[in-house]
Amino acid sequence: MRVAIVDFGSGNLRSASRALERAARGRGVPFLGICVGAQLLATRGTEHGTTPGLDWIPGECLRLAPADPGLKVPHMGWNELVPCRAHPLLDGIGAGAHA
């Protein structure tokens, strides 16, 4: 099996790499990774409303809902900035910008 990781400049490649390395030790157990790339390739994504995809993989990408509410679903998405004080790193970036 071949696996490719595409760096489109907006992701956490180290997390993806670690997940693939761990899965390689998973004795042939399949796994499913959900990300913006999967939503783009699918017919549609439903994480924040219904968004059409490229329909290269027929189906919908749905938000994960664990059967046990005590389990945490990892968050790797965008967050709104709420600056607490002025900082040169944030020059030109307003409150509410996504990062």
Summary of the structure (lengths in Angstrom):
residues: 99
radius of gyration: 17.0
end to end distance: 34.0
largest distance: 50.4
contacts: 157
relative contact order: 0.11
helix: 21%
strand: 13%
